Amino acid sequence: MTAFSTEGQSDPTVQPVPAAVVEQVDAADVTLSNPKLAVISLGSNLGNRLETLQGAVDALEDTPGLRVKAVSPVYETEPWGVDPGSQPSYFNAVIVVKTTLPPSSLLERGQAIEEAFDRVREERWGPRTIDVDIVSYADVVSDDPLLTLPHPRAHERAFVLAPWHDVDPEGQLPGAGPVSDLLAGLGCEGVLPRPDLELRLPE
């Protein structure tokens, strides 16, 4: 007498799946079916800026556990925190992703993409081939020095808020309020739309 019934099974050698395994599968399924929404800011002011931004979008899409859901229009802005004309202008964009990665893993992926594009961190406001910044992750608010969420300066950066508003007019910056209100308070001076440039949403 076997410990379980094979009646009705086409293959009597099929064993029942242990309950613990079923629970693990169920847990994984819940994780995969409940991704978090994250907003990521991209910026480049060295080399082929548009090509670099597109490369970063594609690299994020190729990340397991992450899907790019929206890509903003491209904006051109003067570098932040430096003398006017001392650096090339930036191309900026924002993407919205859904991901099952925790914030720390998303940060690591962003840094890996920066390194892949030869990002050099020689000075705080220095020029860079690519900036990949996590602006917000779901409604998480954290003062972790390794990854402060939301980004501590996002509320005062029109070059982040303008493209974010384009792809998500109802967007909310956790702890700061609606993106539309924050953008209205700042204005868009110095943030130039570039309708002649376009980033592709990965297929």
Contact map, one row per residue, 1 for C-alpha under 8 A:
11100000000000000000000000000000000000000000000000000000000000000000000000000000000000000000000000000000000000000000000000000000000000000000000000000000000000000000000000000000000000000000000000000000000
11111000000000000000000000000000000000000000000000000000000000000000000000000000000000000000000000000000000000000000000000000000000000000000000000000000000000000000000000000000000000000000000000000000000
11111000000000000000000000000000000000000000000000000000000000000000000000000000000000000000000000000000000000000000000000000000000000000000000000000000000000000000000000000000000000000000000000000000000
01111100000000000000000000000000000000000000000000000000000000000000000000000000000000000000000000000000000000000000000000000000000000000000000000000000000000000000000000000000000000000000000000000000000
01111110000000000000000000000000000000000000000000000000000000000000000000000000000000000000000000000000000000000000000000000000000000000000000000000000000000000000000000000000000000000000000000000000000
00011111101100000000000000000000000000000000000000000000000000000000000000000000000000000000000000000000000000000000000000000000000000000000000000000000000000000000000000000000000000000000000000000000000
00001111100000000000000000000000000000000000000000000000000000000000000000000000000000000000000000000000000000000000000000000000000000000000000000000000000000000000000000000000000000000000000000000000000
00000111110000000000000000000000000000000000000000000000000000000000000000000000000000000000000000000000000000000000000000000000000000000000000000000000000000000000000000000000000000000000000000000000000
00000111111101000000000000000000000000000000000000000000000000000000000000000000000000000000000000000000000000000000000000000000000000000000000000000000000000000000000000000000000000000000000000000000000
00000001111100000000000000000000000000000000000000000000000000000000000000000000000000000000000000000000000000000000000000000000000000000000000000000000000000000000000000000000000000000000000000000000000
00000100111111000000000000000000000000000000000000000000000000000000000000000000000000000000000000000000000000000000000000000000000000000000000000000000000000000000000000000000000000000000000000000000000
00000100111111100000000000000000000000000000000000000000000000000000000000000000000000000000000000000000000000000000000000000000000000000000000000000000000000000000000000000000000000000000000000000000000
00000000001111100000000000000000000000000000000000000000000000000000000000000000000000000000000000000000000000000000000000000000000000000000000000000000000000000000000000000000000000000000000000000000000
00000000101111110000000000000000000000000000000000000000000000000000000000000000000000000000000000000000000000000000000000000000000000000000000000000000000000000000000000000000000000000000000000000000000
00000000000111111000000000000000000000000000000000000000000000000000000000000000000000000000000000000000000000000000000000000000000000000000000000000000000000000000000000000000000000000000000000000000000
00000000000001111100000000000000000000000000000000000000000000000000000000000000000000000000000000000000000000000000000000000000000000000000000000000000000000000000000000000000000000000000000000000000000
00000000000000111110110000000000000000000000000000000000000000000000000000000000000000000000000000000000000000000000000000000000000000000000000000000000000000000000000000000000000000000000000000000000000
00000000000000011111110000000000000000000000000000000000000000000000000000000000000000000000000000000000000000000000000000000000000000000000000000000000000000000000000000000000000000000000000000000000000
00000000000000001111111000000000000000000000000000000000000000000000000000000000000000000000000000000000000000000000000000000000000000000000000000000000000000000000000000000000000000000000000000000000000
00000000000000000111111100000000000000000000000000000000000000000000000000000000000000000000000000000000000000000000000000000000000000000000000000000000000000000000000000000000000000000000000000000000000
00000000000000001111111110000000000000000000000000000000000000000000000000000000000000000000000000000000000000000000000000000000000000000000000000000000000000000000000000000000000000000000000000000000000
00000000000000001111111111000000000000000000000000000000000000000000000000000000000000000000000000000000000000000000000000000000000000000000000000000000000000000000000000000000000000000000000000000000000
00000000000000000011111111100000000000000000000000000000000000000000000000000000000000000000000000000000000000000000000000000000000000000000000000000000000000000000000000000000000000000000000000000000000
00000000000000000001111111110000000000000000000000000000000000000000000000000000000000000000000000000000000000000000000000000000000000000000000000000000000000000000000000000000000000000000000000000000000
00000000000000000000111111111000000000000000000000000000000000000000000000000000000000000000000000000000000000000000000000000000000000000000000000000000000000000000000000000000000000000000000000000000000
00000000000000000000011111111100000000000000000000000000000000000000000000000000000000000000000000000000000000000000000000000000000000000000000000000000000000000000000000000000000000000000000000000000000
00000000000000000000001111111110000000000000000000000000000000000000000000000000000000000000000000000000000000000000000000000000000000000000000000000000000000000000000000000000000000000000000000000000000
00000000000000000000000111111111000000000000000000000000000000000000000000000000000000000000000000000000000000000000000000000000000000000000000000000000000000000000000000000000000000000000000000000000000
00000000000000000000000011111111100000000000000000000000000000000000000000000000000000000000000000000000000000000000000000000000000000000000000000000000000000000000000000000000000000000000000000000000000
00000000000000000000000001111111110000000000000000000000000000000000000000000000000000000000000000000000000000000000000000000000000000000000000000000000000000000000000000000000000000000000000000000000000
00000000000000000000000000111111111000000000000000000000000000000000000000000000000000000000000000010000000000000000000000000000000000000000000000000000000000000000000000000000000000000000000000000000000
00000000000000000000000000011111111000000000000000000000000000001000000000000000000000000000000000010000000000000000000000000000000000000000000000000000000000000000000000000000000000000000000000000000000
00000000000000000000000000001111111000000000000000000000000000000000000000000000000000000000000000000000000000000000000000000000000000000000000000000000000000000000000000000000000000000000000000000000000
00000000000000000000000000000111111100000000000000000000000000000000000000000000000000000000000000010000000000000000000000000000000000000000000000000000000000000000000000000000000000000000000000000000000
00000000000000000000000000000011111110000000000000000000000000000000000000000000000000000000000001110000000000000000000000000000000000000000000000000000000000000000000000000000000000000000000000000000000
00000000000000000000000000000000011111000000000000000000000000000000000000000000000000000000000001110000000000000000000000000000000000001100000000000000000000000000000000000000000000000000000000000000000
00000000000000000000000000000000001111100000000000000000000000000000000000000000000000000000000111100000000000000000000000000000000000001100000000000000000000000000000000000000000000000000000000000000000
00000000000000000000000000000000000111110000000000000000000000000000000000000000000000000000000111100000000000000000000000000000000001111100000000000000000000000000000000000000000000000000000000000000000
00000000000000000000000000000000000011111000000000000000000000000000000000000000000000000000011110000000000000000000000000000000000001111000000000000000000000000001000000000000000000000000000000000000000
00000000000000000000000000000000000001111100000000000000000000000000000000000000000000000000011110000000000000000000000000000000000111110000000000000000000000000000000000000000000000000000000000000000000
00000000000000000000000000000000000000111110000000000000000000000000000000000000000000000001111000000000000000000000000000000000001111100000000000000000000000010000000000000000000000000000000000000000000
00000000000000000000000000000000000000011111000000001001000000000000000000000000000000000001111000000000000000000000000000000000011110000000000000000000000000000000000000000000000000000000000000000000000
00000000000000000000000000000000000000001111100000001000000000000000000000000000000000000111100000000000000000000000000000000000111100000000000000000000000000000000000000000000000000000000000000000000000
00000000000000000000000000000000000000000111110011011000000000000000000000000000000000000111000000000000000000000000000000000001111000000000000000000000000000000000000000000000000000000000000000000000000
00000000000000000000000000000000000000000011111010000000000000000000000000000000000000111110000000000000000000000000000000000011110000000000000000000000000000000000000000000000000000000000000000000000000
00000000000000000000000000000000000000000001111110000000000000000000000000000000000000010000000000000000000000000000000000000011110000000000000000000000000000000000000000000000000000000000000000000000000
00000000000000000000000000000000000000000000111110010000000000000000000000000000000000000000000000000000000000000000000000000000100000000000000000000000000000000000000000000000000000000000000000000000000
00000000000000000000000000000000000000000000011111110000000000000000000000000000000000000000000000000000000000000000000000000000000000000000000000000000000000000000000000000000000000000000000000000000000
00000000000000000000000000000000000000000001111111111000000000000000000000000000000000000110000000000000000000000000000000000000100000000000000000000000000000000000000000000000000000000000000000000000000
00000000000000000000000000000000000000000001000111111100000000000000000000000000000000000010000000000000000000000000000000000000000000000000000000000000000000000000000000000000000000000000000000001010000
00000000000000000000000000000000000000000000000111111110000000000000000000000000000000000000000000000000000000000000000000000000000000000000000000000000000000000000000000000000000000000000000000000000000
00000000000000000000000000000000000000000001001111111111000000000000000000000000000000000000000000000000000000000000100000000000110000000000000000000000000000000000000000000000000000000000000000000000000
00000000000000000000000000000000000000000111000011111111100000000000000000000000000000000000100000000000000000000000000000000000010000000000000000000000000000000000000000000000000000000000000000000010000
00000000000000000000000000000000000000000000000001111111110000000000000000000000000000000000000000000000000000000000000000000000000000000000000000000000000000000000000000000000000000000000000000000011000
00000000000000000000000000000000000000000000000000111111111000000000000000000000000000000000000000000000000000000000000000000000000000000000000000000000000000000000000000000000000000000000000000000000000
00000000000000000000000000000000000000000100000000011111111100000000000000000000000000000000000000000000000000001000000000000000010000000000000000000000000000000000000000000000000000000000000000000000000
00000000000000000000000000000000000000000000000000001111111110000001000000000000000000000000001000000000000000000000000000000000000000000000000000000000000000000000000000000000000000000000000000000000110
00000000000000000000000000000000000000000000000000000111111111000000000000000000000000000000000000000000000000000000000000000000000000000000000000000000000000000000000000000000000000000000000000000000010
00000000000000000000000000000000000000000000000000000011111111100000000000000000000000000000000000000000000000001000000000000000000000000000000000000000000000000000000000000000000000000000000000000000000
00000000000000000000000000000000000000000000000000000001111111100111000000000000000000000000000000000000000011000000000000000000000000000000000000000000000000000000000000000000000000000000000000000000000
00000000000000000000000000000000000000000000000000000000111111100111000000000000000000000000000000000000000000000000000000000000000000000000000000000000000000000000000000000000000000000000000000000000010
00000000000000000000000000000000000000000000000000000000011111110100000000000000000000000000000000000000000000000000000000000000000000000000000000000000000000000000000000000000000000000000000000000000000
00000000000000000000000000000000000000000000000000000000001111111110000000000000000000000000000000000000000010000000000000000000000000000000000000000000000000000000000000000000000000000000000000000000000
00000000000000000000000000000000000000000000000000000000000001111100000000000000000000000000000000000000000000000000000000000000000000000000000000000000000000000000000000000000000000000000000000000000000
00000000000000000000000000000001000000000000000000000000000000111110000000000000000000000000000000111000000000000000000000000000000000000000000000000000000000000000000000000000000000000000000000000000000
00000000000000000000000000000000000000000000000000000000000111111111000000000000000000000000000011111000000000000000000000000000000000000000000000000000000000000000000000000000000000000000000000000000000
00000000000000000000000000000000000000000000000000000000000110101111100000000000000000000000000011100000000000000000000000000000000000000000000000000000000000000000000000000000000000000000000000000000000
00000000000000000000000000000000000000000000000000000000100110000111111000000000000000000000001111000000000000000000000000000000000000000000000000000000000000000000000000000000000000000000000000000000110
00000000000000000000000000000000000000000000000000000000000000000011111000000000000000000000001111000000000000000000000000000000000000000000000000000000000000000000000000000000000000000000000000000000100
00000000000000000000000000000000000000000000000000000000000000000001111100000000000000000000001110000000000000000000000000000000000000000000000000000000000000000000001000000000000000000000000000000000100
00000000000000000000000000000000000000000000000000000000000000000001111110000000000000000000111100000000000000000000000000000000000000000000000000000000000000000000001000000000000000000000000000000011100
00000000000000000000000000000000000000000000000000000000000000000000011111000000000000000000111000000000000000000000000000000000000000000000000000000000000000000011011000000000000000000000000000000010000
00000000000000000000000000000000000000000000000000000000000000000000001111100000000000000000110000000000000000000000000000000000000000000000000000000000000000000010010000000000000000000000000011101110000
00000000000000000000000000000000000000000000000000000000000000000000000111110000000000000011100000000000000000000000000000000000000000000000000000000000000000000010000000000000000000000000000011101110000
00000000000000000000000000000000000000000000000000000000000000000000000011111000000000000111100000000000000000000000000000000000000000000000000000000000000000100010000000000000000000000000001111000000000
00000000000000000000000000000000000000000000000000000000000000000000000001111100000000001111000000000000000000000000000000000000000000000000000000000000000000000000000000000000000000000000001111000000000
00000000000000000000000000000000000000000000000000000000000000000000000000111110000000001111000000000000000000000000000000000000000000000000000000000000000000100000000000000000000000000000011100000000000
00000000000000000000000000000000000000000000000000000000000000000000000000011111000100011100000000000000000000000000000000000000000000000000000000000000000000000000000000000000000000000000011000000000000
00000000000000000000000000000000000000000000000000000000000000000000000000001111110100111100000000000000000000000000000000001000000000000000000000000000000000000000000000000000000000000000000000000000000
00000000000000000000000000000000000000000000000000000000000000000000000000000111110000000000000000000000000000000000000000001000000000000000000000000000000000000000000000000000000000000000000000000000000
00000000000000000000000000000000000000000000000000000000000000000000000000000011111000000000000000000000000000000000000000001000000000000000000000000000000000000000000000000000000000000000000000000000000
00000000000000000000000000000000000000000000000000000000000000000000000000000011111101100000000000000000000000000000000000001000000000000000000000000000000000000000000000000000000000000000000000000000000
00000000000000000000000000000000000000000000000000000000000000000000000000000000111111000000000000000000000000000000000000000000000000000000000000000000000000000000000000000000000000000000000000000000000
00000000000000000000000000000000000000000000000000000000000000000000000000000110011111100000000000000000000000000000000000000000000000000000000000000000000000000000000000000000000000000000000000000000000
00000000000000000000000000000000000000000000000000000000000000000000000000000000001111110000000000000000000000000000000000000000000000000000000000000000000000000000000000000000000000000000000000000000000
00000000000000000000000000000000000000000000000000000000000000000000000000000000011111110000000000000000000000000000000000000000000000000000000000000000000000000000000000000000000000000000000000000000000
00000000000000000000000000000000000000000000100000000000000000000000000000000010010111111000000000000000000000000000000000000010000000000000000000000000000000000000000000000000000000000000000000000000000
00000000000000000000000000000000000000000000110000000000000000000000000000000110000011111100000000000000000000000000000000000010000000000000000000000000000000000000000000000000000000000000000000000000000
00000000000000000000000000000000000000000000100000000000000000000000000000011110000000111110000000000000000000000000000000000000000000000000000000000000000000000000000000000000000000000000000000000000000
00000000000000000000000000000000000000000011100010000000000000000000000000111110000000011111000000000000000000000000000000000000000000000000000000000000000000000000000000000000000000000000000000000000000
00000000000000000000000000000000000000000011100011000000000000000000000001111000000000001111100000000000000000000000000000000000000000000000000000000000000000000000000000000000000000000000000000000000000
00000000000000000000000000000000000000001111000000000000000000000000000001111000000000000111110000000000000000000000000000000000000000000000000000000000000000110000000000000000000000000000000000000000000
00000000000000000000000000000000000000001110000000001000000000000000001111100000000000000011111000000000000000000000000000000000000000000000000000000000000000110011000000000000000000000000000000000000000
00000000000000000000000000000000000000111100000000000000000000000000001110000000000000000001111100000000000000000000000000000000000000000000000000000000000000010011000000000000000000000000000000000000000
00000000000000000000000000000000000000111100000000000000100000000001111100000000000000000000111110000000000000000000000000000000000000000000000000000000000000000001001000000000000000000000000000000000000
00000000000000000000000000000000000011110000000000000000000000000001111000000000000000000000011111000000000000000000000000000000000000000000000000000000000000000000001000000000000000000000000000000000000
00000000000000000000000000000000000011110000000000000000000000000111110000000000000000000000001111100000000000000000000000000000000000000000000000000000000000000000000000000000000000000000000000000000000
00000000000000000000000000000000001111000000000000000000000000000111100000000000000000000000000111110000000000000000000000000000000000000000000000000000000000000000000000000000000000000000000000000000000
00000000000000000000000000000000001111000000000000000000000000001110000000000000000000000000000011111000000000000000000000000000000000000000000000000000000000000000000000000000000000000000000000000000000
00000000000000000000000000000011011100000000000000000000000000001100000000000000000000000000000001111100000000000000000000000000000000000000000000000000000000000000000000000000000000000000000000000000000
00000000000000000000000000000000000000000000000000000000000000001100000000000000000000000000000000111111110000000000000000000000000000000000000000000000000000000000000000000000000000000000000000000000000
00000000000000000000000000000000000000000000000000000000000000000000000000000000000000000000000000011111110000000000000000000000000000000000000000000000000000000000000000000000000000000000000000000000000
00000000000000000000000000000000000000000000000000000000000000000000000000000000000000000000000000001111111000000000000000000000000000001000000000100000000000000000000000000000000000000000000000000000000
00000000000000000000000000000000000000000000000000000000000000000000000000000000000000000000000000001111111100000000000000000000000000000000000000100000000000000000000000000000000000000000000000000000000
00000000000000000000000000000000000000000000000000000000000000000000000000000000000000000000000000001111111110000000000000000000000000000000000000000000000000000000000000000000000000000000000000000000000
00000000000000000000000000000000000000000000000000000000000000000000000000000000000000000000000000001111111111000000000000000000000000000000000000000000000000000000000000000000000000000000000000000000000
00000000000000000000000000000000000000000000000000000000000000000000000000000000000000000000000000000011111111100000000000000000000011000000000000100000000000000000000000000000000000000000000000000000000
00000000000000000000000000000000000000000000000000000000000000000000000000000000000000000000000000000001111111110000000000000000000000000000000000000000000000000000000000000000000000000000000000000000000
00000000000000000000000000000000000000000000000000000000000100100000000000000000000000000000000000000000111111111000000000000000000000000000000000000000000000000000000000000000000000000000000000000000000
00000000000000000000000000000000000000000000000000000000000100000000000000000000000000000000000000000000011111111100000000000000000110000000000000000000000000000000000000000000000000000000000000000000000
00000000000000000000000000000000000000000000000000000000000000000000000000000000000000000000000000000000001111111110000000000000000100000000000000000000000000000000000000000000000000000000000000000000000
00000000000000000000000000000000000000000000000000000000000000000000000000000000000000000000000000000000000111111111000000000000000000000000000000000000000000000000000000000000000000000000000000000000000
00000000000000000000000000000000000000000000000000000001001000000000000000000000000000000000000000000000000011111111100000000000000100000000000000000000000000000000000000000000000000000000000000000000000
00000000000000000000000000000000000000000000000000000000000000000000000000000000000000000000000000000000000001111111111000000000111100000000000000000000000000000000000000000000000000000000000000000000000
00000000000000000000000000000000000000000000000000000000000000000000000000000000000000000000000000000000000000111111111100000000000000000000000000000000000000000000000000000000000000000000000000000000000
00000000000000000000000000000000000000000000000000000000000000000000000000000000000000000000000000000000000000011111111000000000000000000000000000000000000000000000000000000000000000000000000000000000000
00000000000000000000000000000000000000000000000000010000000000000000000000000000000000000000000000000000000000001111111000000000110000000000000000000000000000000000000000000000000000000000000000000000000
00000000000000000000000000000000000000000000000000000000000000000000000000000000000000000000000000000000000000000111111100000000100000000000000000000000000000000000000000000000000000000000000000000000000
00000000000000000000000000000000000000000000000000000000000000000000000000000000000000000000000000000000000000000111111110000001111000000000000000000000000000000000000000000000000000000000000000000000000
00000000000000000000000000000000000000000000000000000000000000000000000000000000000000000000000000000000000000000010011111000001000000000000000000000000000000000000000000000000000000000000000000000000000
00000000000000000000000000000000000000000000000000000000000000000000000000000000000000000000000000000000000000000000001111110101000000000000000000000000000000000000000000000000000000000000000000000000000
00000000000000000000000000000000000000000000000000000000000000000000000000000000000000000000000000000000000000000000000111110100000000000000000000000000000000000000000000000000000000000000000000000000000
00000000000000000000000000000000000000000000000000000000000000000000000000000000000000000000000000000000000000000000000011111100000000000000000000000000000000000000000000000000000000000000000000000000000
00000000000000000000000000000000000000000000000000000000000000000000000000000000000000000000000000000000000000000000000011111100000000000000000000000000000000000000000000000000000000000000000000000000000
00000000000000000000000000000000000000000000000000000000000000000000000000000011110000000000000000000000000000000000000000111110000000000000000000000000000000000000000000000000000000000000000000000000000
00000000000000000000000000000000000000000000000000000000000000000000000000000000000000000000000000000000000000000000000011111111000000000000000000000000000000000000000000000000000000000000000000000000000
00000000000000000000000000000000000000000000110000000000000000000000000000000000000000110000000000000000000000000000000000001111100000000000000000000000000000000000000000000000000000000000000000000000000
00000000000000000000000000000000000000000001110000000000000000000000000000000000000000000000000000000000000000000000001110000111111000000000000000000000000000000000000000000000000000000000000000000000000
00000000000000000000000000000000000000000011111010010000000000000000000000000000000000000000000000000000000000000100111000000011111000000000000000000000000000000000000000000000000000000000000000000000000
00000000000000000000000000000000000000000111110000011001000000000000000000000000000000000000000000000000000000000100101000000001111100000000000000000000000000000000000000000000000000000000000000000000000
00000000000000000000000000000000000000001111000000000000000000000000000000000000000000000000000000000000000000000100001000000001111110000000000000000000000000000000000000000000000000000000000000000000000
00000000000000000000000000000000000000011110000000000000000000000000000000000000000000000000000000000000000001101100000000000000011111000000000000000000000000000000000000000000000000000000000000000000000
00000000000000000000000000000000000000011100000000000000000000000000000000000000000000000000000000000000001001000000000000000000001111100000000000000010000000000000000000000000000000000000000000000000000
00000000000000000000000000000000000001111000000000000000000000000000000000000000000000000000000000000000001000000000000000000000000111111000000000001110000000000000000000000000000000000000000000000000000
00000000000000000000000000000000000001111000000000000000000000000000000000000000000000000000000000000000000000000000000000000000000011111000000000001110010000000000000000000000000000000000000000000000000
00000000000000000000000000000000000001110000000000000000000000000000000000000000000000000000000000000000000000000000000000000000000001111111000000001110000000000000000000001100000000000000000000000000000
00000000000000000000000000000000000111100000000000000000000000000000000000000000000000000000000000000010000000000000000000000000000001111111000000001100000000000000000000000000000000000000000000000000000
00000000000000000000000000000000000111000000000000000000000000000000000000000000000000000000000000000000000000000000000000000000000000011111000000000000000000000000000000000000000000000000000000000000000
00000000000000000000000000000000000000000000000000000000000000000000000000000000000000000000000000000000000000000000000000000000000000011111100000000000000000000000000000000100000000000000000000000000000
00000000000000000000000000000000000000000000000000000000000000000000000000000000000000000000000000000000000000000000000000000000000000011111110000001100000000000000000000000100000000000000000000000000000
00000000000000000000000000000000000000000000000000000000000000000000000000000000000000000000000000000000000000000000000000000000000000000011111000011100000000000000000000000110000000000000000000000000000
00000000000000000000000000000000000000000000000000000000000000000000000000000000000000000000000000000000000000000000000000000000000000000001111100111100000000000000000000000000000000000000000000000000000
00000000000000000000000000000000000000000000000000000000000000000000000000000000000000000000000000000000000000000000000000000000000000000000111110111000000000000000000000000000000000000000000000000000000
00000000000000000000000000000000000000000000000000000000000000000000000000000000000000000000000000000000000000000000000000000000000000000000011111111000000000000000000000000000000000000000000000000000000
00000000000000000000000000000000000000000000000000000000000000000000000000000000000000000000000000000000000000000000000000000000000000000000001111110000000000000000000000000000000000000000000000000000000
00000000000000000000000000000000000000000000000000000000000000000000000000000000000000000000000000000000000000000000000000000000000000000000000111110000000000000000000000000000000000000000000000000000000
00000000000000000000000000000000000000000000000000000000000000000000000000000000000000000000000000000011001000000000000000000000000000000000011111111000000000000000000000000000000000000000000000000000000
00000000000000000000000000000000000000000000000000000000000000000000000000000000000000000000000000000000000000000000000000000000000000000000111111111111000000000000000000000000000000000000000000000000000
00000000000000000000000000000000000000000000000000000000000000000000000000000000000000000000000000000000000000000000000000000000000001111001111100111111000000000000000000000000000000000000000000000000000
00000000000000000000000000000000000000000000000000000000000000000000000000000000000000000000000000000000000000000000000000000000000001111001110000011111010000000000000000001100000000000000000000000000000
00000000000000000000000000000000000000000000000000000000000000000000000000000000000000000000000000000000000000000000000000000000000011110000000000011111110000000000000000000000000000000000000000000000000
00000000000000000000000000000000000000000000000000000000000000000000000000000000000000000000000000000000000000000000000000000000000000000000000000011111111000000000000000000000000000000000000000000000000
00000000000000000000000000000000000000000000000000000000000000000000000000000000000000000000000000000000000000000000000000000000000000000000000000000011111110000000000000000000000000000000000000000000000
00000000000000000000000000000000000000000000000000000000000000000000000000000000000000000000000000000000000000000000000000000000000000100000000000000111111110011000000000000000000000000000000000000000000
00000000000000000000000000000000000000000000000000000000000000000000000000000000000000000000000000000000000000000000000000000000000000000000000000000001111111001000000000001001000001000000000000000000000
00000000000000000000000000000000000000000000000000000000000000000000000000000000000000000000000000000000000000000000000000000000000000000000000000000000111111000000000000000000000001000100000000000000000
00000000000000000000000000000000000000000000000000000000000000000000000000000000000000000000000000000000000000000000000000000000000000000000000000000000111111111000000000000000000000000100000000000000000
00000000000000000000000000000000000000000000000000000000000000000000000000000000000000000000000000000000000000000000000000000000000000000000000000000000001111111100000000000000000000100111001000000000000
00000000000000000000000000000000000000000000000000000000000000000000000000101000000000000001100000000000000000000000000000000000000000000000000000000000000011111110000000000000000000000001001000000000000
00000000000000000000000000000000000000001000000000000000000000000000000000000000000000000001110000000000000000000000000000000000000000000000000000000000010011111111000000000000000000000000000000000000000
00000000000000000000000000000000000000000000000000000000000000000000000000000000000000000000000000000000000000000000000000000000000000000000000000000000011011111111100000000000001101100000000000000000000
00000000000000000000000000000000000000000000000000000000000000000000000000000000000000000000000000000000000000000000000000000000000000000000000000000000000001111111110000000000000000100001000000000000000
00000000000000000000000000000000000000000000000000000000000000000000000111100000000000000000110000000000000000000000000000000000000000000000000000000000000000111111111000000000000000000000000000000000000
00000000000000000000000000000000000000100000000000000000000000000000000100000000000000000000111000000000000000000000000000000000000000000000000000000000000000011111111110100000001000000000000000000000000
00000000000000000000000000000000000000000000000000000000000000000000000000000000000000000000000000000000000000000000000000000000000000000000000000000000000000001111111111100000001100000000000000000000000
00000000000000000000000000000000000000000000000000000000000000000000000110000000000000000000000000000000000000000000000000000000000000000000000000000000000000000111111110000000000000000000000000000000000
00000000000000000000000000000000000000000000000000000000000000000000011100000000000000000000001100000000000000000000000000000000000000000000000000000000000000000011111110000000000000000000000000000000000
00000000000000000000000000000000000000000000000000000000000000000000000000000000000000000000000000000000000000000000000000000000000000000000000000000000000000000001111111100000000000000000000000000000000
00000000000000000000000000000000000000000000000000000000000000000000000000000000000000000000000000000000000000000000000000000000000000000000000000000000000000000001111111100000001100000000000000000000000
00000000000000000000000000000000000000000000000000000000000000000000000000000000000000000000000000000000000000000000000000000000000000000000000000000000000000000000100111110000011100000000000000000000000
00000000000000000000000000000000000000000000000000000000000000000000000000000000000000000000000000000000000000000000000000000000000000000000000000000000000000000001100111111000011100000000000000000000000
00000000000000000000000000000000000000000000000000000000000000000000000000000000000000000000000000000000000000000000000000000000000000000000000000000000000000000000000001111101111000000000000000000000000
00000000000000000000000000000000000000000000000000000000000000000000000000000000000000000000000000000000000000000000000000000000000000010000000000000100001000000000000000111111111000000000000000000000000
00000000000000000000000000000000000000000000000000000000000000000000000000000000000000000000000000000000000000000000000000000000000000010011100000000100000000000000000000011111100000000000000000000000000
00000000000000000000000000000000000000000000000000000000000000000000000000000000000000000000000000000000000000000000000000000000000000000000100000000000000000000000000000001111100000000000000000000000000
00000000000000000000000000000000000000000000000000000000000000000000000000000000000000000000000000000000000000000000000000000000000000000000000000000000001000000000000000011111110001000000000000000000000
00000000000000000000000000000000000000000000000000000000000000000000000000000000000000000000000000000000000000000000000000000000000000000000000000000000000000000000000000011111111011000000000000000000000
00000000000000000000000000000000000000000000000000000000000000000000000000000000000000000000000000000000000000000000000000000000000000000000000000000000000000000000000001111001111111000000000000000000000
00000000000000000000000000000000000000000000000000000000000000000000000000000000000000000000000000000000000000000000000000000000000000000000000000000000000000001001100011111000111111100000000000000000000
00000000000000000000000000000000000000000000000000000000000000000000000000000000000000000000000000000000000000000000000000000000000000000000000000000000000000001000100011100000011111110000000000000000000
00000000000000000000000000000000000000000000000000000000000000000000000000000000000000000000000000000000000000000000000000000000000000000000000000000000000000000000000000000000111111111000000000000000000
00000000000000000000000000000000000000000000000000000000000000000000000000000000000000000000000000000000000000000000000000000000000000000000000000000000001100001000000000000001111111111100000000000000000
00000000000000000000000000000000000000000000000000000000000000000000000000000000000000000000000000000000000000000000000000000000000000000000000000000000000001001100000000000000001111111111000000000000000
00000000000000000000000000000000000000000000000000000000000000000000000000000000000000000000000000000000000000000000000000000000000000000000000000000000000000000000000000000000000111111110000000000000000
00000000000000000000000000000000000000000000000000000000000000000000000000000000000000000000000000000000000000000000000000000000000000000000000000000000000000000000000000000000000011111110000000000000000
00000000000000000000000000000000000000000000000000000000000000000000000000000000000000000000000000000000000000000000000000000000000000000000000000000000000111000000000000000000000001111111000000000000000
00000000000000000000000000000000000000000000000000000000000000000000000000000000000000000000000000000000000000000000000000000000000000000000000000000000000001000000000000000000000000111111100000000000000
00000000000000000000000000000000000000000000000000000000000000000000000000000000000000000000000000000000000000000000000000000000000000000000000000000000000001100100000000000000000000100111111100000000000
00000000000000000000000000000000000000000000000000000000000000000000000000000000000000000000000000000000000000000000000000000000000000000000000000000000000000000000000000000000000000000011111100000000000
00000000000000000000000000000000000000000000000000000000000000000000000000001100000000000000000000000000000000000000000000000000000000000000000000000000000000000000000000000000000000000001111100000000000
00000000000000000000000000000000000000000000000000000000000000000000000000111100000000000000000000000000000000000000000000000000000000000000000000000000000001100000000000000000000000000001111110000000000
00000000000000000000000000000000000000000000000000000000000000000000000000111000000000000000000000000000000000000000000000000000000000000000000000000000000000000000000000000000000000000001111111000000000
00000000000000000000000000000000000000000000000000000000000000000000000011110000000000000000000000000000000000000000000000000000000000000000000000000000000000000000000000000000000000000000001111100000000
00000000000000000000000000000000000000000000000000000000000000000000000011110000000000000000000000000000000000000000000000000000000000000000000000000000000000000000000000000000000000000000000111111000000
00000000000000000000000000000000000000000000000000000000000000000000000011000000000000000000000000000000000000000000000000000000000000000000000000000000000000000000000000000000000000000000000011111100000
00000000000000000000000000000000000000000000000000000000000000000000000000000000000000000000000000000000000000000000000000000000000000000000000000000000000000000000000000000000000000000000000001111100000
00000000000000000000000000000000000000000000000001000000000000000000000011000000000000000000000000000000000000000000000000000000000000000000000000000000000000000000000000000000000000000000000001111110000
00000000000000000000000000000000000000000000000000000000000000000000000011000000000000000000000000000000000000000000000000000000000000000000000000000000000000000000000000000000000000000000000000111111000
00000000000000000000000000000000000000000000000001001100000000000000001111000000000000000000000000000000000000000000000000000000000000000000000000000000000000000000000000000000000000000000000000001111100
00000000000000000000000000000000000000000000000000000100000000000000001000000000000000000000000000000000000000000000000000000000000000000000000000000000000000000000000000000000000000000000000000000111110
00000000000000000000000000000000000000000000000000000000100000000001111000000000000000000000000000000000000000000000000000000000000000000000000000000000000000000000000000000000000000000000000000000011111
00000000000000000000000000000000000000000000000000000000110010000001000000000000000000000000000000000000000000000000000000000000000000000000000000000000000000000000000000000000000000000000000000000001111
00000000000000000000000000000000000000000000000000000000000000000000000000000000000000000000000000000000000000000000000000000000000000000000000000000000000000000000000000000000000000000000000000000000111
